[in-house]
Structures are given as C-alpha cells and as structure tokens.
C-alpha cells in the first residue's frame, strides 16, 4: 500500500494545469531573510515544486506508514511554501521577465489562481519571453479565464497557443476541457461541443504516453463523458451515441473494463431515456457477445459480464411505472402512502441500513435535498428492513424499531422511514447493494437507479432531481 501511494505522489505532486482554485495562505514558519535573498526565483519554484516529492521520498526511506493525514499535511505544507515564496518574490524590486513566470508558477502551485494569472500576463507582455514558458503561461491563463467565464480572453490565448510551437498535448487537452465544461455550464452547447470533442481527441493521444495509467484512464473517461453529456444535453442524439460508441472501442483498445462498462451502460440508459427501450435492451443482450470480440482475455470479459448482469433489473425497471413498496411493517413519522397517491411529486427512494457507512455518509446530501426541494415537490423515503440487530446486539422487531426511531432523531433526518419485514423491496428494485437511489418522476415512472455514493454521484443525483422537478 505504501509503495503504490509513494508512486502516486511521484506522479502527481508537482505543479501542473490540474491545480484547482482554492486560495492558500503562506502559513509556514518564515524562512530567514538571508534564505530568501540567496534564492533566485527559479530556485524558489524548484524547491517548492519538489517539496512534497522529497518529503515522501524521506518518509518512504524511513518506512513511515501511509496515512491520509500525512498526505494532506504534506501537500498543505507544499502549497504554503509556494505561497510564501510567491509573496516574497512579488515584494522584490525590478523583477526580470522570467521572474514573473516563476511568481505565476508558485501562485499556481499554491492554488492562488488570480495572482497566478496576473503574473503570467506580465510575463507574456515582457520582451521576448522564452517560448516554452510562454506556452505554459498561456495555457494556465486559458484555464483561469475559462473558470471565470471570460471567454474572450480564454479563446484569444488559446488561439495564440495553437499558433505557436511547442504544443504540449496535456496543456491543450486541459484548456479544451476547461472551456468545454465552462460553456456547458452556460448551456452554450454549440460552443462546448467543439472544445469537448477536441479535448477527448487529445486525451486519447495523451493516454499513450501517460506517466500514470490510472490518471490517463481517468482523464480519458472524463473527456469522453463530457463530450457525450454536452451532445446529449444539446439534443444531438446521433453525436451523443457516436461518442459513447467511440469510447467503448477506445476502452477495448486500452483494455479498460471500467471505461468499457461505463460506455455501454450509459448508452443503454440513454436509449431508454430517449424512448427507445427495446433498442436499449437489445444492446444489453448483445453486449456480452460484443465484449467477447473486444477482449481476448477471459478475466476481462468476465468482469464486464459481471458488471452488466448486476444492472439487468435496473434496465428492465427504467422507464416503467414504479412498483409499490411491499411487506411494509412501519412507515414513520408520516402516514403510509402509495406511489399512485404521490403522483405529481418526484420521489427519491434511498435504500439503506444503519450498519452501512456509505449510506450514512450520504445523509447530509439527503437532508439538504429535502430542505431545498421539498417545497418544489420532492418526497424522500428512506427504505430499509429489519436486520435483526441493533448496536451490535440481536434484537426483536419492536426493539429494533425503537432503535430506528432514536437513530433517525440522532441523525436529524427530516424525511420518512419505510421499514419492511423482509428484503422484498430490495429484490424488486435491484438494491442488493446499498445505498441504492431510485428516482421516480411526477408521473410515477422510474427515471434513475444507481448504487453507491461519492461526491460525483451525489452531484449527479442532485442534477437528476432538478431535471425531474422542472418537468411538469
């Protein structure tokens, strides 16, 4: 575990255009004035940029065990050192042209993006800046401008970048990706599509030389899915399907069952969502034979088959009227209802259990959605069943019910609990793994089923809730 963690750090703990926009304050102990004065701008950047790598090489040699806290502390120290050096450099008089570049890079490493962009603008305006540094400065300005929705600046600097050598694929892919996502946020799908397609194309090239396969696959999947979503949301049905098909073929080429499954799964769901369920189910049935052709290795084929089989019940349910909950023993604190009686509302079923840590981690989002969307017609139901135990001890149903009431109160959950006598509902809805979220639209039709929780999954559910609530 420590070895893989160390290798991960060697790849990622250096400055790049993948930095985010969280501002960092220079809170490390202040180096002496002599230490500052004896370092050039470039030396300051190199020291800050290699800080985390050196620290983790030291931890590795001393066999210090991996921990999330150690990782976070070291990265925070790196950013603070970068911020401190950037502040010290900015205070110097008569900075040379390349000094502005290193001030920008230090601020970028510290995730102080406004200061970074300002320094890079000064560097670009200087006389005869070194061309490779000039290209990097332009690429970061494009990313910052895209995030600020300053499209004129972003497009201008991107055009300048593309007219100049060297063009680094990683820099270009990131610029195109940022612009695509920013235009998508503005619902300017025509503009977003071109940048998304270009980002996807470049990431397919970048993957061949990626230092980390895991990072290369993540970037490839993100770019492909972004392009698909932009075409989908822009009403470009053919382009959306073509993107998913290309992603499937690319996944087969790079031997990624995860991306392959995602591409097929999204395509099936898209066909169902666009009123072509027979085609979607036909694709599902044909996916097993297709994977046999695409993957020569048996374990890879079996992995894809296993993933798809777990989804069969979900595919059959999507687009259908939601089955009523069965074998319900208690519904509290409200009164028992039927989905037929809830027509006109959007219903979120959260299949969960008190022992399920990921279920509990999703509670803050569920509470927020209840508070934000209940007035617009969202009804959340926490669906569970008797487990036969509470707080680690065997209990009867009556005792477990009292525990569930205390649990709901202790976690300040404002929505109703539905407690069933057995796992009939889990079987009906394919909720063998939890948490599983099911969204039912105002007409009583199932529109969304997914298992698991994460920040991206919760954001996905929130977007689906908003979309379904907007439907009348």
C-alpha positions as CSV (number, residue, x, y, z in Angstrom):
1,X,0.0,0.0,0.0
2,X,2.8,2.4,0.9
3,X,4.6,1.6,-2.3
4,X,1.7,2.4,-4.5
5,X,1.0,5.5,-2.5
6,X,4.5,6.7,-3.0
7,X,4.4,6.1,-6.7
8,X,1.2,8.0,-6.9
9,X,2.9,11.0,-5.3
10,X,5.9,10.9,-7.6
11,X,3.4,11.3,-10.5
12,X,1.1,14.0,-9.1
13,X,2.8,16.1,-6.5
14,X,4.2,18.7,-8.9
15,X,2.8,21.8,-10.4
16,X,0.5,21.4,-13.4
17,X,-2.5,22.9,-15.0
18,X,-4.6,20.5,-13.0
19,X,-4.4,22.8,-10.0
20,X,-7.8,23.9,-8.5
21,X,-8.9,27.3,-7.4
22,X,-8.6,27.1,-3.6
23,X,-6.6,30.0,-2.3
24,X,-3.7,29.1,0.1
25,X,-2.2,31.4,2.7
26,X,1.6,31.3,3.4
27,X,1.4,30.0,7.0
28,X,4.6,28.0,7.2
29,X,7.4,29.3,9.6
30,X,9.1,32.2,7.8
31,X,12.5,31.4,6.4
32,X,15.2,33.9,7.2
33,X,15.7,37.0,5.0
34,X,19.1,35.7,4.0
35,X,17.5,32.4,2.8
36,X,15.1,34.4,0.7
37,X,17.7,36.7,-0.7
38,X,20.1,33.9,-1.6
39,X,17.5,32.1,-3.8
40,X,16.6,33.1,-7.3
41,X,13.0,32.9,-8.5
42,X,13.7,29.7,-10.3
43,X,15.3,28.1,-7.3
44,X,12.3,29.1,-5.2
45,X,10.0,27.4,-7.6
46,X,12.1,24.2,-7.9
47,X,12.3,23.9,-4.2
48,X,8.5,24.4,-3.7
49,X,7.6,22.2,-6.7
50,X,9.7,19.3,-5.4
51,X,8.9,19.7,-1.7
52,X,6.3,17.0,-1.4
53,X,8.2,14.6,-3.6
54,X,11.3,14.9,-1.4
55,X,9.2,14.6,1.8
56,X,7.6,11.5,0.7
57,X,10.8,10.0,-0.5
58,X,12.1,10.7,3.0
59,X,9.0,9.1,4.5
60,X,9.5,6.1,2.3
61,X,13.1,5.6,3.2
62,X,12.2,5.8,6.9
63,X,9.3,3.4,6.4
64,X,6.8,5.9,7.8
65,X,3.4,4.3,7.1
66,X,0.8,5.8,4.7
67,X,-2.0,7.9,6.2
68,X,-4.4,10.4,4.8
69,X,-3.5,13.0,7.4
70,X,0.2,12.7,6.4
71,X,-0.7,13.2,2.8
72,X,-2.9,16.2,3.5
73,X,-0.4,17.8,5.8
74,X,2.5,17.5,3.3
75,X,0.5,18.8,0.4
76,X,-0.7,21.7,2.5
77,X,2.9,22.5,3.6
78,X,3.9,22.4,-0.1
79,X,1.3,24.9,-1.0
80,X,2.1,27.1,1.9
81,X,5.8,27.2,0.9
82,X,4.8,28.1,-2.6
83,X,2.6,30.9,-1.4
84,X,5.3,32.2,0.9
85,X,7.9,32.2,-1.9
86,X,5.4,33.9,-4.3
87,X,4.8,36.6,-1.7
88,X,8.5,37.2,-1.2
89,X,9.2,37.4,-4.9
90,X,6.4,39.8,-5.6
91,X,7.9,42.2,-3.0
92,X,11.2,42.3,-4.8
93,X,12.0,45.4,-6.9
94,X,13.0,45.3,-10.6
95,X,11.8,41.7,-11.3
96,X,13.1,40.3,-14.5
97,X,10.8,38.9,-17.1
98,X,11.2,35.3,-16.1
99,X,10.8,36.2,-12.5
100,X,7.1,36.9,-13.3
101,X,6.8,33.4,-14.8
102,X,8.1,31.8,-11.6
103,X,5.9,34.1,-9.4
104,X,3.0,32.8,-11.6
105,X,4.0,29.2,-11.2
106,X,4.4,29.5,-7.5
107,X,0.9,31.0,-7.2
108,X,-0.4,28.3,-9.4
109,X,1.1,25.7,-7.2
110,X,-0.3,27.4,-4.2
111,X,-3.7,27.5,-6.0
112,X,-3.9,31.3,-5.8
113,X,-5.2,31.4,-9.4
114,X,-5.9,35.2,-9.6
115,X,-2.4,36.1,-8.6
116,X,-1.1,33.4,-11.0
117,X,-3.0,34.8,-14.0
118,X,-1.8,38.4,-13.2
119,X,1.8,37.3,-13.0
120,X,1.5,35.3,-16.3
121,X,0.0,38.3,-18.0
122,X,3.1,40.4,-17.0
123,X,5.4,37.7,-18.2
124,X,3.6,37.4,-21.6
125,X,3.9,41.2,-22.0
126,X,7.6,41.2,-21.4
127,X,10.1,41.4,-24.2
128,X,11.0,38.1,-26.0
129,X,9.8,35.6,-23.3
130,X,11.2,32.1,-23.7
131,X,8.7,30.3,-25.9
132,X,8.2,27.1,-23.9
133,X,7.4,29.1,-20.7
134,X,5.3,31.4,-22.8
135,X,3.1,28.5,-23.9
136,X,2.7,27.2,-20.4
137,X,1.7,30.7,-19.2
138,X,-0.8,31.0,-21.9
139,X,-2.3,27.6,-21.1
140,X,-2.8,28.5,-17.5
141,X,-4.4,31.8,-18.4
142,X,-6.8,30.0,-20.6
143,X,-7.8,27.7,-17.7
144,X,-8.3,30.6,-15.3
145,X,-10.2,32.7,-17.8
146,X,-12.5,29.7,-18.7
147,X,-13.3,29.3,-15.0
148,X,-14.1,33.0,-14.7
149,X,-16.3,32.8,-17.8
150,X,-14.0,35.3,-19.5
151,X,-14.4,33.6,-22.9
152,X,-12.9,36.3,-25.0
153,X,-9.6,36.1,-23.1
154,X,-9.7,32.3,-23.0
155,X,-10.3,32.0,-26.7
156,X,-7.7,34.6,-27.6
157,X,-5.0,32.9,-25.5
158,X,-5.9,29.5,-26.8
159,X,-5.6,30.8,-30.4
160,X,-2.2,32.3,-29.6
161,X,-1.2,29.0,-28.1
162,X,-2.2,26.9,-31.1
163,X,-0.3,29.2,-33.5
164,X,3.0,28.6,-31.6
165,X,5.3,25.7,-31.0
166,X,5.8,23.7,-28.9
167,X,2.2,22.5,-28.3
168,X,2.0,20.1,-25.4
169,X,-0.9,17.7,-25.6
170,X,-1.5,17.8,-21.8
171,X,-1.8,21.5,-21.9
172,X,-4.0,21.6,-24.9
173,X,-6.3,18.9,-23.5
174,X,-6.8,20.7,-20.3
175,X,-7.5,24.1,-22.0
176,X,-10.1,22.5,-24.3
177,X,-11.7,20.6,-21.4
178,X,-12.0,23.6,-19.2
179,X,-13.6,25.6,-21.9
180,X,-16.0,22.8,-22.8
181,X,-17.2,22.5,-19.2
182,X,-17.5,26.2,-18.7
183,X,-19.6,26.6,-21.9
184,X,-21.7,23.7,-20.8
185,X,-22.4,25.4,-17.5
186,X,-23.7,28.3,-19.6
187,X,-25.8,25.9,-21.7
188,X,-23.9,27.1,-24.8
189,X,-23.7,23.6,-26.2
190,X,-22.7,24.6,-29.7
191,X,-19.5,26.2,-28.3
192,X,-19.0,23.5,-25.7
193,X,-19.2,20.6,-28.2
194,X,-16.2,21.7,-30.3
195,X,-13.9,22.0,-27.3
196,X,-15.2,18.8,-25.8
197,X,-14.5,16.8,-28.9
198,X,-11.1,18.3,-29.2
199,X,-10.3,17.5,-25.5
200,X,-11.4,13.9,-26.0
201,X,-9.4,13.5,-29.2
202,X,-6.2,14.9,-27.5
203,X,-6.7,12.8,-24.3
204,X,-6.8,9.7,-26.5
205,X,-3.4,10.7,-27.8
206,X,-2.1,11.7,-24.4
207,X,-3.0,8.4,-22.9
208,X,-0.4,6.6,-25.0
209,X,2.4,8.4,-23.2
210,X,0.7,8.9,-19.8
211,X,3.1,8.5,-16.9
212,X,0.3,7.0,-14.8
213,X,-2.2,4.6,-16.4
214,X,-4.7,5.3,-13.7
215,X,-4.6,9.1,-14.3
216,X,-4.6,8.6,-18.1
217,X,-7.7,6.5,-17.8
218,X,-9.5,9.0,-15.6
219,X,-8.8,11.8,-18.0
220,X,-9.9,9.7,-20.9
221,X,-13.2,8.8,-19.3
222,X,-13.8,12.3,-18.1
223,X,-13.2,13.8,-21.5
224,X,-15.4,11.1,-23.3
225,X,-18.2,11.5,-20.9
226,X,-18.1,15.3,-21.0
227,X,-18.4,15.2,-24.8
228,X,-21.3,12.7,-24.6
229,X,-23.2,14.8,-22.0
230,X,-22.7,18.0,-24.0
231,X,-24.1,16.4,-27.1
232,X,-26.9,14.8,-25.1
233,X,-27.9,18.0,-23.3
234,X,-27.7,19.9,-26.6
235,X,-30.1,17.5,-28.3
236,X,-27.5,16.0,-30.6
237,X,-28.7,12.4,-30.3
238,X,-26.5,10.9,-33.1
239,X,-23.4,12.7,-31.9
240,X,-24.1,11.5,-28.3
241,X,-24.4,7.9,-29.3
242,X,-21.3,8.1,-31.6
243,X,-19.2,9.4,-28.7
244,X,-20.2,6.5,-26.5
245,X,-19.5,4.0,-29.2
246,X,-16.1,5.5,-29.8
247,X,-15.5,5.5,-26.0
248,X,-16.4,1.8,-26.0
249,X,-13.9,1.0,-28.8
250,X,-11.2,3.1,-27.2
251,X,-11.7,1.2,-23.9
252,X,-11.3,-2.1,-25.7
253,X,-8.1,-0.8,-27.3
254,X,-6.6,0.3,-23.9
255,X,-8.0,-2.8,-22.2
256,X,-10.1,-0.9,-19.6
257,X,-13.1,-2.8,-18.5
258,X,-14.2,0.1,-16.3
259,X,-14.4,2.5,-19.2
260,X,-15.9,-0.1,-21.4
261,X,-18.7,-0.9,-19.0
262,X,-19.4,2.8,-18.4
263,X,-19.7,3.4,-22.2
264,X,-22.1,0.5,-22.7
265,X,-24.1,1.3,-19.5
266,X,-24.5,4.9,-20.4
267,X,-25.6,4.0,-24.0
268,X,-28.2,1.6,-22.8
269,X,-29.6,4.2,-20.3
270,X,-29.5,6.8,-23.0
271,X,-31.6,4.7,-25.4
272,X,-34.1,4.0,-22.6
273,X,-34.3,7.7,-21.6
274,X,-35.0,8.7,-25.2
275,X,-37.9,6.3,-25.5
276,X,-36.0,3.6,-27.3
277,X,-36.1,0.9,-24.6
278,X,-36.3,-2.1,-27.0
279,X,-33.1,-0.9,-28.6
280,X,-31.6,-0.4,-25.2
281,X,-32.4,-3.9,-24.0
282,X,-31.2,-5.3,-27.4
283,X,-27.9,-3.5,-26.8
284,X,-27.7,-5.1,-23.3
285,X,-28.3,-8.6,-24.6
286,X,-25.7,-8.1,-27.4
287,X,-23.1,-6.5,-25.1
288,X,-22.0,-9.9,-23.9
289,X,-21.2,-11.2,-27.4
290,X,-19.6,-7.9,-28.3
291,X,-17.3,-8.0,-25.3
292,X,-16.2,-11.5,-26.3
293,X,-15.0,-10.0,-29.6
294,X,-13.5,-6.9,-28.0
295,X,-11.5,-8.6,-25.2
296,X,-9.3,-11.6,-25.9
297,X,-8.6,-12.2,-22.2
298,X,-11.2,-14.2,-20.3
299,X,-10.9,-12.4,-16.9
300,X,-11.6,-9.1,-18.7
301,X,-14.7,-10.5,-20.4
302,X,-15.9,-12.0,-17.1
303,X,-15.5,-8.6,-15.4
304,X,-17.7,-6.8,-17.9
305,X,-20.3,-9.6,-17.9
306,X,-20.5,-9.4,-14.1
307,X,-20.9,-5.7,-14.1
308,X,-23.7,-5.8,-16.7
309,X,-25.6,-8.6,-15.1
310,X,-25.9,-6.6,-11.9
311,X,-27.7,-3.9,-14.0
312,X,-30.2,-6.1,-15.7
313,X,-33.0,-5.5,-13.3
314,X,-32.3,-1.8,-13.3
315,X,-32.5,-1.7,-17.1
316,X,-35.9,-3.5,-17.0
317,X,-37.2,-1.1,-14.4
318,X,-36.1,2.2,-16.1
319,X,-39.0,3.8,-18.0
320,X,-41.6,1.7,-16.2
321,X,-44.2,2.6,-13.6
322,X,-42.7,2.2,-10.2
323,X,-43.8,-1.0,-8.3
324,X,-45.5,-0.2,-5.0
325,X,-43.4,-1.0,-1.9
326,X,-44.4,-4.4,-0.3
327,X,-44.3,-6.0,3.1
328,X,-44.1,-2.7,4.8
329,X,-44.3,-3.0,8.6
330,X,-43.9,0.6,9.7
331,X,-43.9,4.0,7.9
332,X,-43.0,6.9,10.2
333,X,-43.3,9.6,11.3
334,X,-45.8,10.2,8.5
335,X,-48.6,8.1,7.2
336,X,-48.2,5.2,4.7
337,X,-48.6,6.3,1.1
338,X,-48.7,4.7,-2.3
339,X,-46.7,5.8,-5.4
340,X,-50.1,6.2,-7.1
341,X,-51.0,8.7,-4.4
342,X,-47.7,10.5,-4.7
343,X,-48.3,11.3,-8.5
344,X,-47.4,14.9,-9.1
345,X,-44.3,14.6,-6.9
346,X,-40.7,13.5,-7.6
347,X,-39.9,10.6,-5.2
348,X,-36.4,9.6,-4.2
349,X,-36.1,6.1,-2.6
350,X,-33.0,5.7,-0.6
351,X,-32.3,2.1,0.2
352,X,-30.1,2.0,3.2
353,X,-29.2,0.3,6.5
354,X,-27.9,1.5,9.9
355,X,-24.7,-0.5,9.5
356,X,-23.9,0.9,6.1
357,X,-21.2,3.6,6.4
358,X,-21.6,4.9,2.8
359,X,-25.3,5.2,3.5
360,X,-24.6,7.4,6.5
361,X,-22.1,9.4,4.5
362,X,-24.9,10.3,2.1
363,X,-27.2,11.7,4.9
364,X,-26.0,15.3,4.7
365,X,-26.9,15.5,1.0
366,X,-30.3,13.8,1.6
367,X,-31.1,16.4,4.3
368,X,-30.0,19.2,2.0
369,X,-32.2,18.0,-0.8
370,X,-35.2,17.6,1.5
371,X,-34.7,21.2,2.8
372,X,-34.1,22.7,-0.7
373,X,-36.5,20.8,-2.9
374,X,-39.4,19.7,-0.7
375,X,-41.3,22.8,-1.5
376,X,-40.9,22.1,-5.2
377,X,-42.4,18.6,-4.9
378,X,-39.6,16.3,-3.8
379,X,-40.5,13.4,-1.5
380,X,-37.6,11.4,0.1
381,X,-38.3,8.0,1.6
382,X,-35.6,6.1,3.5
383,X,-36.3,2.4,2.7
384,X,-34.9,-0.2,5.0
385,X,-35.8,-3.6,6.5
386,X,-35.5,-5.3,9.8
387,X,-31.9,-6.5,10.3
388,X,-32.4,-8.5,13.5
389,X,-29.8,-6.5,15.4
390,X,-29.2,-3.0,16.8
391,X,-25.9,-1.5,18.0
392,X,-24.2,-4.9,17.6
393,X,-26.7,-7.0,19.6
394,X,-29.5,-9.3,18.4
395,X,-32.9,-7.7,18.9
396,X,-36.6,-8.4,18.0
397,X,-38.5,-6.1,15.6
398,X,-40.0,-4.0,18.4
399,X,-36.6,-3.2,19.9
400,X,-35.1,-2.5,16.5
401,X,-38.0,-0.2,15.7
402,X,-37.2,1.9,18.8
403,X,-33.5,1.9,17.8
404,X,-34.5,3.2,14.3
405,X,-36.5,6.0,15.8
406,X,-33.6,7.0,18.0
407,X,-31.2,6.7,15.0
408,X,-33.4,9.0,12.9
409,X,-33.6,11.6,15.6
410,X,-29.9,11.4,16.4
411,X,-29.0,12.0,12.7
412,X,-31.7,14.7,12.4
413,X,-33.2,13.1,9.3
414,X,-36.4,15.0,8.3
415,X,-37.9,12.6,5.8
416,X,-40.0,9.4,6.4
417,X,-38.6,6.0,7.1
418,X,-40.2,2.9,5.5
419,X,-39.4,-0.3,7.3
420,X,-40.2,-3.6,5.7
421,X,-40.5,-7.1,7.2
422,X,-38.1,-8.6,4.6
423,X,-35.9,-7.8,1.6
424,X,-38.8,-7.9,-1.0
425,X,-38.3,-4.3,-1.9
426,X,-34.6,-4.7,-2.3
427,X,-35.1,-7.5,-4.7
428,X,-37.8,-5.7,-6.6
429,X,-35.6,-2.6,-7.2
430,X,-32.3,-4.4,-7.6
431,X,-31.0,-2.9,-4.4
432,X,-28.9,-5.8,-3.4
433,X,-26.0,-3.4,-2.7
434,X,-26.6,-0.2,-0.7
435,X,-27.0,2.7,-0.8
436,X,-29.2,2.5,-3.9
437,X,-31.0,5.6,-5.1
438,X,-34.2,5.4,-7.2
439,X,-35.8,8.5,-8.7
440,X,-39.5,8.4,-9.7
441,X,-40.9,11.2,-11.8
442,X,-44.2,13.1,-11.3
443,X,-46.0,10.5,-13.5
444,X,-44.8,7.6,-11.3
445,X,-42.2,6.4,-13.8
446,X,-38.7,5.3,-12.7
447,X,-36.1,7.5,-14.3
448,X,-32.9,6.8,-12.4
449,X,-31.4,3.9,-10.5
450,X,-27.8,3.9,-9.2
451,X,-25.9,2.2,-6.4
452,X,-23.1,3.7,-4.3
453,X,-22.2,7.1,-3.1
454,X,-19.5,9.6,-3.7
455,X,-19.2,13.4,-4.3
456,X,-19.7,12.9,-8.0
457,X,-22.6,10.5,-7.5
458,X,-24.4,12.9,-5.1
459,X,-23.9,15.8,-7.6
460,X,-25.4,13.5,-10.3
461,X,-28.5,12.7,-8.2
462,X,-29.0,16.4,-7.4
463,X,-28.9,17.3,-11.1
464,X,-31.4,14.5,-11.8
465,X,-33.7,15.8,-9.1
466,X,-33.6,19.3,-10.5
467,X,-34.3,18.0,-14.0
468,X,-37.3,15.9,-12.9
469,X,-38.7,18.7,-10.8
470,X,-38.5,21.0,-13.8
471,X,-40.8,18.7,-15.7
472,X,-44.5,19.4,-15.3
